[in-house]
């Protein structure tokens, strides 16, 4: 049976996307071979802004305690680092696209590492030096980090963001089951994702669309 393919619009600066990633990666493992995830770019901060107030940003990160308190959540720490604030969303997405060009396994390693580094370790994932460090930490070939600068990946990131807007996606995470109009917004509990998958697989077995 062809695996269910979910398109997930997400941003690496979104705390709820971190929770969604933890849960969706878990269900992919639980439904081994039956579920595939295609992570797509959505840009909450599409343009660079170096004038963000660090104190306001630190205060904002206290809001991360809310997603941190949910079951099956990612790891969060209110910002204590001297790094940041992140300038914009694009750099992390470029690194993720570059990793995917190597392999799906490379993408998965860097995808999770980006979220962990930002939310749990207070590292500025909009900085090239930080992205290079994370690339090395997940043991991707150093020479291939240069792919991050490939204009094709920037075009891909911007095209995916534009495509999300055309679909009416105005917030993330947004999960779409390929071939249907079904969309789930927000970081849903594990059981919601499981029920969606179970019901879809049952309909397929009965020959329903």
C-alpha positions in Angstrom: 0.0 0.0 0.0 1.3 3.5 -0.9 2.2 5.4 2.3 0.1 8.3 3.4 2.0 11.4 2.6 1.6 14.5 4.8 2.8 17.9 3.8 3.7 19.9 6.9 4.1 23.6 6.7 6.4 24.7 9.5 8.8 27.4 10.7 11.9 26.8 12.8 11.2 29.8 14.9 7.7 28.6 15.9 7.5 26.8 19.3 4.2 25.0 18.3 6.0 23.7 15.3 8.6 22.1 17.6 5.8 20.2 19.4 4.2 19.2 16.1 7.6 17.9 14.9 8.1 15.8 18.0 4.7 14.2 17.7 4.7 13.8 13.9 8.1 12.2 13.8 6.9 9.8 16.6 3.9 8.7 14.6 6.0 8.3 11.5 8.1 5.9 13.4 5.0 4.1 14.9 3.5 3.6 11.5 6.7 2.5 9.9 6.4 2.5 6.1 2.8 3.7 6.2 3.4 7.4 6.8 5.7 9.9 5.1 6.2 13.5 6.1 7.2 16.2 3.7 8.3 19.3 5.7 7.6 22.5 3.8 8.8 26.0 4.6 6.5 28.7 6.1 8.2 32.0 7.0 7.0 33.7 10.2 9.8 36.2 9.8 10.6 36.3 6.1 12.7 39.4 6.1 15.9 40.2 8.0 15.6 42.5 11.0 18.7 43.3 13.0 17.0 45.9 15.1 14.9 43.6 17.3 15.1 44.5 21.0 16.9 41.8 22.9 15.0 42.4 26.1 11.7 42.3 24.3 12.8 39.0 22.7 13.8 37.5 26.1 10.4 38.5 27.5 8.7 36.9 24.5 10.5 33.6 25.1 8.7 33.2 28.4 5.6 32.4 26.3 7.5 29.1 25.4 6.5 27.8 28.8 3.0 27.2 27.5 4.0 24.7 24.7 6.6 23.3 27.1 3.9 22.3 29.6 2.0 20.2 27.1 2.3 16.4 26.9 4.7 15.0 24.3 6.4 18.4 23.9 9.8 19.5 22.8 12.4 20.8 25.2 12.2 24.6 25.9 14.3 27.0 27.8 13.5 30.7 28.3 16.2 32.7 26.5 19.3 33.1 28.6 21.9 33.2 25.9 23.8 36.3 24.8 23.1 35.2 21.2 20.2 36.5 19.1 17.5 37.4 18.7 17.3 35.5 15.4 17.2 37.9 12.4 14.7 36.0 10.3 13.4 32.5 9.4 15.1 31.9 6.1 18.6 30.7 7.1 17.4 27.7 9.0 15.2 26.6 6.1 18.0 26.9 3.7 20.2 24.7 5.8 17.4 22.1 6.0 16.9 22.1 2.2 20.6 21.7 1.8 20.6 18.7 4.1 17.6 17.2 2.3 19.6 17.4 -1.0 22.0 14.9 0.6 19.4 12.5 1.9 16.2 12.2 3.8 18.1 10.9 6.8 20.4 13.9 6.7 17.4 16.2 6.6 15.8 14.5 9.6 18.9 14.8 11.7 19.4 18.5 11.0 15.6 19.3 11.2 15.4 18.0 14.7 18.8 19.5 15.7 17.7 23.0 14.5 14.6 23.0 16.7 16.5 21.6 19.7 19.3 24.2 19.3 16.9 27.1 19.2 14.3 26.3 21.8 16.3 24.2 24.3 19.8 25.6 23.9 19.2 29.3 23.0 21.3 29.3 19.9 20.7 31.8 17.2 19.8 29.6 14.2 19.8 32.5 11.8 23.6 32.9 12.1 25.8 31.1 9.6 28.3 30.1 12.2 25.7 28.4 14.3 24.2 26.6 11.3 27.7 25.4 10.3 28.2 24.1 13.9 24.9 22.2 13.8 25.7 20.8 10.4 28.9 19.4 11.9 27.2 18.1 15.0 24.8 15.9 13.0 27.9 14.6 11.1 27.1 16.0 7.6 30.0 16.4 5.3 31.7 19.8 5.9 32.2 20.5 2.3 28.5 20.2 1.6 27.6 23.0 3.9 28.3 25.3 0.9 25.0 24.1 -0.6 23.2 26.4 1.9 24.1 29.3 -0.4 22.6 27.7 -3.5 20.0 30.1 -4.9 17.8 27.1 -5.9 17.1 26.4 -2.3 16.2 30.0 -1.5 13.7 29.9 -4.5 12.3 26.6 -3.1 11.8 28.1 0.4 10.1 31.2 -1.0 7.9 29.1 -3.4 6.8 26.8 -0.6 5.9 29.8 1.6 3.9 31.4 -1.3 2.2 28.1 -2.0 1.1 27.9 1.6 -0.5 31.4 1.4 -2.3 30.4 -1.8 -3.8 27.4 0.0 -5.1 29.7 2.7 -2.5 28.7 5.3 -2.2 31.7 7.6 -0.5 30.0 10.6 1.7 27.0 11.4 2.0 24.1 12.0 -0.4 23.2 9.2 -0.6 19.5 8.2 -2.2 18.5 4.8 -2.9 15.0 3.7 -1.8 14.8 0.1 -4.6 14.2 -2.4 -7.3 15.6 -0.1 -8.4 19.0 1.2 -8.0 17.8 4.8 -5.9 20.3 6.8 -5.1 20.2 10.5 -3.9 23.4 12.0 -1.9 23.8 15.2 0.2 21.3 17.2 -2.4 18.6 17.9 -2.2 15.9 20.5 -0.7 12.6 19.4 -4.1 10.9 19.5 -5.5 13.3 17.0 -2.8 12.5 14.5 -3.1 8.8 15.2 -6.9 8.8 14.7 -6.5 10.7 11.4 -4.0 8.1 10.2 -6.0 5.1 11.4 -9.3 6.3 9.8 -7.5 7.1 6.5 -5.9 3.7 6.4 -9.2 2.0 7.2 -10.9 3.9 4.4 -8.2 2.8 2.0 -8.6 -0.8 3.0 -12.3 -0.6 2.3 -11.5 0.9 -1.1 -12.8 4.3 -0.2 -10.9 7.5 -1.2 
